[in-house]
Structure formats: structure tokens, C-alpha cells
Amino acid sequence: MKQLKKTLAILLCAGLMCGLTGCGNSGDAADNGTVNDGTIDDAGDAIRDGADDAGDAIRDGVDDAGDAVRDGADDLDGDVQNNSDNRTNR
């Protein structure tokens, strides 16, 4: 079974190497008519900005969750104190 997996992995790698080699391009942009118009840079900036916004939203959510846990713990502490006072007043 291990030999079969190893053989399949080697065949897969060999197939990928052949496919990637066959689809390669040795020419540069001047030879094949492609032009770099900067849209890739703009897309990269948009993705980076979106990731920053998502990161900020996650940080805010974690902070809010931490605050809620802290408030809940404080409420429990107050409840324990009230229970203690109620038992003393009986």
C-alpha cells in the first residue's frame, strides 16, 4: 500500500512537471503582445486593504468577546457577594 501511494505520488509529480514544462513561455512581454497596465498592482492593493479591514473586524470582535467575558465574570463576583450578604442577613 505504501509503495502504491509512493508510485502514484511520483507519477503525479512527473505529470505536473510535463504539463508545466509544456505550457511554459520563453518569450518576454514585447514578443507576445502582453502589456502590464498596473491593474495587478491595483488588485493587490484592494486585496491588502480588504484583508486589513477583515483583520480589524476580527480584532474588534475578539475585544468585544473579551469585554463580555470580563463583564460576566464581574457580574458573577457581584452575585457571589450578594449571596454572602443575604446569608449573613438571615
Backbone hydrogen bonds, N-H to C=O, Kabsch-Sander energy under -0.5 kcal/mol:
donor,donor_aa,acceptor,acceptor_aa,energy
5,K,1,M,-2.1
6,K,2,K,-2.4
7,T,3,Q,-2.7
8,L,4,L,-2.6
9,A,5,K,-2.3
10,I,6,K,-2.2
11,L,7,T,-2.5
12,L,8,L,-2.4
13,C,9,A,-2.4
14,A,10,I,-2.5
15,G,11,L,-2.5
16,L,12,L,-2.4
17,M,13,C,-2.5
18,C,14,A,-2.3
19,G,15,G,-2.4
20,L,16,L,-3.0
21,T,17,M,-2.3
22,G,18,C,-2.3
23,C,19,G,-1.3
24,G,21,T,-1.1
31,D,28,D,-0.7
32,N,28,D,-1.5
33,G,29,A,-0.9
34,T,29,A,-0.6
37,D,35,V,-0.8
42,D,38,G,-1.8
43,A,39,T,-2.4
44,G,40,I,-2.6
45,D,41,D,-2.3
46,A,42,D,-2.3
47,I,43,A,-2.5
48,R,44,G,-2.5
49,D,45,D,-2.7
50,G,46,A,-2.4
51,A,47,I,-2.5
52,D,48,R,-2.4
53,D,49,D,-2.5
54,A,50,G,-2.4
55,G,51,A,-2.6
56,D,52,D,-2.6
57,A,53,D,-2.4
58,I,54,A,-2.3
59,R,55,G,-2.6
60,D,56,D,-2.6
61,G,57,A,-2.3
62,V,58,I,-2.6
63,D,59,R,-2.6
64,D,60,D,-2.6
65,A,61,G,-2.4
66,G,62,V,-2.6
67,D,63,D,-2.5
68,A,64,D,-2.3
69,V,65,A,-2.3
70,R,66,G,-2.5
71,D,67,D,-2.8
72,G,68,A,-2.4
73,A,69,V,-2.4
74,D,70,R,-2.3
75,D,71,D,-2.5
76,L,72,G,-2.2
77,D,73,A,-2.2
78,G,74,D,-2.2
79,D,75,D,-2.3
80,V,76,L,-2.5
81,Q,77,D,-2.0
82,N,78,G,-2.4
83,N,79,D,-2.5
84,S,80,V,-2.2
85,D,81,Q,-2.4
86,N,82,N,-2.6
87,R,83,N,-2.2
88,T,84,S,-1.8
89,N,85,D,-2.0
90,R,86,N,-0.6
90,R,87,R,-0.6
